[in-house]
Amino acid sequence: METPQGQEKEKLNPVLSAITYVFDAAYSVLLTYSQAVLLVIVLIVSAEVISRKFLGTSIRWSEEVALFLMVWMAFISMAIGVQKGLHIALGFFYGLLPKKVAWFVGKMDLLVIMGFGCFMVYYGARLVMSTMTSTLPATQWPAGLMYVMIPVGGVFIVYFTLLDFFGLQRYEHKKFYRDDPEEKADSQDGGAR
């Protein structure tokens, strides 16, 4: 099969492609979920403000649920930031380094981010397990649910960092990244690559 530029399409390892497909599909669900959560947070906080201002009463569970959803949103957003390369970086100094040193510093940066992701997975899972027996006061939900997105976000941080570290971005299934500029351009061109 040939691409429009006349070059042969690279054969991909089917096992790696299947693994990334599962991760990218799950990531797509998290992206959609995070958009819905943002809307729900705005609605809950707005309802609370209207209720206090005009009805003189408070919605008992609103603050707890809004905080719960914001915690989830924060850790999903961290994974999204790593996937998009939006994490903190010192680009000015990085650009001044010789190529080999810059390559080494880039790999070290990825290892630090990966280590942070592993930290989130391990200690986040421990936090979830240790708080599952207690309940949140207003909703009576298990308190551990509030922290579930810590290890989930950590898994995706490790996943995206591994792809970067080993140069495996070609295995990403961009169709799941609805806001990817390349996908928008492809869909406007009729989807031809």
C-alpha positions as a printed NumPy array, in Angstrom:
array([[  0.   ,   0.   ,   0.   ],
       [  1.39 ,   3.415,  -0.87 ],
       [  0.758,   6.761,   0.743],
       [ -0.17 ,   9.82 ,  -1.33 ],
       [  3.495,  10.919,  -1.265],
       [  4.511,   7.685,  -3.024],
       [  6.28 ,   6.182,  -0.017],
       [  5.513,   2.75 ,   1.358],
       [  3.601,   2.712,   4.598],
       [  5.697,   1.431,   7.505],
       [  4.753,  -1.994,   8.86 ],
       [  3.894,  -1.767,  12.544],
       [  4.273,  -4.458,  15.163],
       [  0.713,  -5.809,  15.608],
       [  1.176,  -6.497,  19.338],
       [  2.362,  -2.951,  20.08 ],
       [ -0.371,  -1.586,  17.844],
       [ -3.017,  -3.568,  19.757],
       [ -1.654,  -2.434,  23.132],
       [ -1.624,   1.215,  22.082],
       [ -5.104,   0.814,  20.607],
       [ -6.454,  -0.249,  24.024],
       [ -4.669,   2.598,  25.816],
       [ -5.726,   5.171,  23.221],
       [ -9.361,   4.003,  23.322],
       [ -9.366,   4.307,  27.13 ],
       [ -7.69 ,   7.707,  26.835],
       [-10.442,   8.793,  24.439],
       [-13.033,   7.859,  27.058],
       [-11.133,   9.937,  29.638],
       [-11.031,  12.919,  27.261],
       [-14.784,  12.754,  26.73 ],
       [-15.332,  12.203,  30.436],
       [-13.193,  15.222,  31.359],
       [-15.228,  17.448,  29.05 ],
       [-18.474,  16.218,  30.632],
       [-17.053,  16.624,  34.144],
       [-16.161,  20.251,  33.472],
       [-19.747,  20.938,  32.413],
       [-21.15 ,  19.095,  35.443],
       [-18.88 ,  21.052,  37.824],
       [-20.091,  24.351,  36.333],
       [-23.733,  23.23 ,  36.644],
       [-23.338,  22.063,  40.262],
       [-21.549,  25.217,  41.387],
       [-24.068,  27.424,  39.536],
       [-26.995,  25.557,  41.114],
       [-25.403,  25.995,  44.559],
       [-24.944,  29.742,  44.026],
       [-28.525,  30.174,  42.773],
       [-29.868,  28.081,  45.638],
       [-28.013,  30.103,  48.268],
       [-28.807,  33.483,  46.706],
       [-32.471,  33.057,  45.818],
       [-33.755,  30.158,  47.924],
       [-31.725,  30.862,  51.053],
       [-30.684,  27.23 ,  51.352],
       [-27.724,  25.146,  50.365],
       [-27.511,  21.931,  48.361],
       [-25.977,  19.618,  50.946],
       [-23.853,  17.499,  48.607],
       [-22.845,  20.126,  46.02 ],
       [-19.505,  21.158,  47.479],
       [-18.41 ,  17.577,  48.084],
       [-19.364,  16.367,  44.597],
       [-17.799,  19.42 ,  42.908],
       [-14.559,  18.847,  44.85 ],
       [-14.673,  15.126,  44.015],
       [-15.02 ,  15.887,  40.297],
       [-12.302,  18.574,  40.393],
       [ -9.841,  16.107,  41.924],
       [-10.636,  13.628,  39.137],
       [-10.336,  16.381,  36.526],
       [ -6.929,  17.479,  37.854],
       [ -5.354,  14.047,  37.497],
       [ -6.892,  13.399,  34.091],
       [ -5.575,  16.803,  33.   ],
       [ -2.061,  15.851,  34.084],
       [ -2.123,  12.854,  31.732],
       [ -3.537,  15.011,  28.926],
       [ -0.736,  17.508,  29.508],
       [  1.918,  14.814,  29.21 ],
       [  0.354,  13.462,  26.002],
       [  0.331,  16.931,  24.463],
       [  3.777,  17.87 ,  25.787],
       [  2.387,  20.686,  27.934],
       [  4.354,  19.809,  31.066],
       [  6.903,  22.241,  32.488],
       [ 10.04 ,  22.492,  30.368],
       [ 13.059,  24.791,  30.071],
       [ 13.006,  25.187,  26.298],
       [ 15.317,  28.207,  26.168],
       [ 18.276,  26.452,  27.784],
       [ 17.5  ,  23.191,  26.033],
       [ 17.844,  24.914,  22.659],
       [ 21.333,  26.169,  23.559],
       [ 22.725,  22.704,  24.298],
       [ 24.725,  20.641,  21.796],
       [ 22.64 ,  17.935,  20.065],
       [ 24.013,  14.971,  22.016],
       [ 23.639,  16.747,  25.369],
       [ 20.132,  17.893,  24.414],
       [ 19.197,  14.31 ,  23.506],
       [ 20.518,  13.079,  26.874],
       [ 18.728,  15.845,  28.807],
       [ 15.512,  15.074,  26.908],
       [ 15.742,  11.395,  27.852],
       [ 16.469,  12.294,  31.487],
       [ 13.448,  14.61 ,  31.477],
       [ 11.275,  11.748,  30.232],
       [ 12.674,   9.426,  32.924],
       [ 11.802,  11.974,  35.624],
       [  8.252,  12.315,  34.26 ],
       [  7.96 ,   8.525,  34.023],
       [  9.181,   8.22 ,  37.617],
       [  6.524,  10.705,  38.694],
       [  3.895,   8.628,  36.879],
       [  5.12 ,   5.462,  38.604],
       [  4.989,   7.312,  41.949],
       [  1.373,   8.263,  41.217],
       [  0.453,   4.683,  40.31 ],
       [  2.055,   3.083,  43.364],
       [  1.19 ,   5.596,  46.072],
       [ -2.143,   6.511,  44.482],
       [ -3.215,   2.856,  44.568],
       [ -2.118,   2.614,  48.21 ],
       [ -4.08 ,   5.778,  49.028],
       [ -7.193,   4.421,  47.314],
       [ -6.954,   1.096,  49.165],
       [ -6.358,   2.741,  52.538],
       [ -9.297,   5.157,  52.23 ],
       [-11.927,   2.817,  50.735],
       [-13.273,   1.866,  54.154],
       [-14.144,   5.445,  55.142],
       [-17.008,   7.395,  53.593],
       [-17.491,  10.95 ,  52.441],
       [-19.845,  12.81 ,  54.813],
       [-22.493,  14.209,  52.451],
       [-22.759,  11.529,  49.764],
       [-21.686,   8.503,  51.823],
       [-19.523,   7.378,  48.891],
       [-16.302,   5.505,  49.733],
       [-13.579,   8.111,  50.243],
       [-11.176,   6.076,  48.115],
       [-13.235,   6.874,  45.012],
       [-12.029,  10.46 ,  45.245],
       [ -8.463,   9.286,  44.659],
       [ -9.049,   6.652,  41.952],
       [ -7.845,   8.978,  39.201],
       [ -4.396,   9.337,  40.801],
       [ -3.2  ,   5.862,  39.724],
       [ -5.217,   6.058,  36.487],
       [ -3.546,   9.351,  35.587],
       [ -0.203,   7.841,  36.561],
       [ -0.71 ,   4.886,  34.221],
       [ -1.375,   7.231,  31.302],
       [  1.6  ,   9.445,  32.208],
       [  3.847,   6.36 ,  32.154],
       [  2.251,   5.197,  28.882],
       [  2.758,   8.492,  27.029],
       [  6.265,   8.899,  28.444],
       [  7.233,   5.389,  27.316],
       [  6.003,   6.19 ,  23.802],
       [  8.151,   9.343,  23.798],
       [ 11.169,   7.675,  25.366],
       [ 11.308,   4.878,  22.814],
       [ 10.121,   6.993,  19.868],
       [  6.945,   4.968,  19.383],
       [  4.535,   7.827,  18.644],
       [  3.806,   6.215,  15.266],
       [  1.868,   3.572,  17.229],
       [ -0.562,   6.14 ,  18.629],
       [ -4.046,   5.846,  17.183],
       [ -4.657,   9.514,  16.437],
       [ -8.301,   8.915,  15.56 ],
       [ -8.953,   8.821,  19.301],
       [ -7.405,  12.277,  19.796],
       [-10.279,  14.349,  18.504],
       [ -8.463,  17.631,  19.046],
       [ -5.281,  16.591,  17.192],
       [ -4.525,  19.168,  14.444],
       [ -3.287,  16.459,  12.031],
       [ -6.586,  14.595,  12.335],
       [ -8.589,  17.765,  11.696],
       [ -6.549,  18.456,   8.568],
       [ -6.993,  14.853,   7.397],
       [-10.749,  14.914,   7.91 ],
       [-10.984,  18.161,   5.923],
       [ -8.908,  16.617,   3.122],
       [-11.175,  13.581,   2.956],
       [ -9.136,  11.47 ,   5.361],
       [ -6.392,  10.602,   2.842],
       [ -2.891,  10.102,   4.226]])
